[in-house]
Amino acid sequence: MNKPIILVVGTRAEAIKLVPLYFALKKEKINTLLCATFQHSDLLQQVFDIFNVTPDFNLDVMIKNQDLFYLQKTIMDRTKEVYEKVKPQLVLVHGDTTTTMSSALAAFYLHIPVGHVEAGLRTGNMKSPFPEELNRKLVGQIADYHFAPTAFSTANLLAEGIKRERVFCTGNTVVDSLNWMRDLINNKKIEIDKYLINLIEIAKKENKKIILLTAHRRESFGSGLERIFGVVKKFANIYKDSLIIFPMHPNPNVLLAAEKADILNINNIKIINALSYKDLVYVLLNSNFVVTDSGGIQEEAVSLGKHVIVLRDVTERWEGVWDGSEDLVGTNENLILSSMEKCYHLKKTNEKMSSIYGDGNACQRIVSILKNKLNL
């Protein structure tokens, strides 16, 4: 049997985008192992439960109040042990997390080739998002294979001097995962949280505008999040016929900002626990528009035909902005409010799936490329 390919995931977003690729490799009977650092433990386990998959390696790195210094060192040490044990022919990483950078660097030190899924995203600002922009640029220098989701991300890599034969425009694997989950939901083959179903059905009967809000970016901690939540509170008080669903990120900085902005007891702002992937897609499917600082949700919402208000000053996903599907507003109170009001007044039209971030065939393209390059 050939030496294995190892996929390394640490966060929920990574798992959502890499587990479908894991399945695609296994379907082709390619020796494949899944290594989970559990940088985010509960959120990551939710995805594994939905996909009904158990990682081959659980590195169990998460501790209370973990910081970037602890994460980088611990992930490098523990992935080194895994690599030395199984001697993989390739390590596949995704995106821009500390797990991504640390596990790729450990592979590089051991002279193991690295494949980077969702490569080439850039904001041009090393501090935003922090530390993700640095992470993906470092992996861009390490990787042997770069699987870029769009033509623009492909161009970014070529402009940085990456050899053309190492760069592949595949689409984003998030769309593969999204299509699978959407079909399960639409065909009632998966159970959605009953509270959410009831909440949304009542809102629809009352002709309310349903808005998904998420905000948790490290660079917005403090006054940035307070401004965001303050504007959302103002909007909610003006537009009583709106329902704002806010799954609060578990980071204590988010709760602190929400308390300071005094949004915890607004009737039409429903603050709930972080959503599982299936419940998140259900809310996205039923939302009129989305207000978020999440990169993954930008891709998912736009792919489902939803308008997105992006709570960031810069973005690595310009395609949606250029397409007119996304408004880049940062934490500017006037821009956030005017954009929310614009979306509120938009007449409901038949939403069309967008393919600007991918067509749902990214995993199969990556598998085909790997089979060819590695002679699998």
Secondary structure, DSSP 8 states (H G I E B T S, - for coil): ----EEEEE-SHHHHHHHHHHHHHHHHTT--EEEEE--SSHHHHHHHHHHHT---SEE-----TT--HHHHHHHHHHHHHHHHHHH--SEEEEETTSHHHHHHHHHHHHTT--EEEET-----S-TTSSTTHHHHHHHHHHH-SEEEESSHHHHHHHHHTT--GGGEEE---HHHHHHHHHHHHHHTT-S---HHHHHHHHHHHHTT-EEEEEE---GGGTTHHHHHHHHHHHHHHHH-TTEEEEEEE-S-HHHHHHHHHHT-TT-TTEEEEE---HHHHHHHHHH-SEEEE--HHHHHHHHHTT-EEEE-SSS-S-HHHHHHTSEEE-TT-HHHHHHHHHHHHHS---------TT--S-HHHHHHHHHHHHHT-
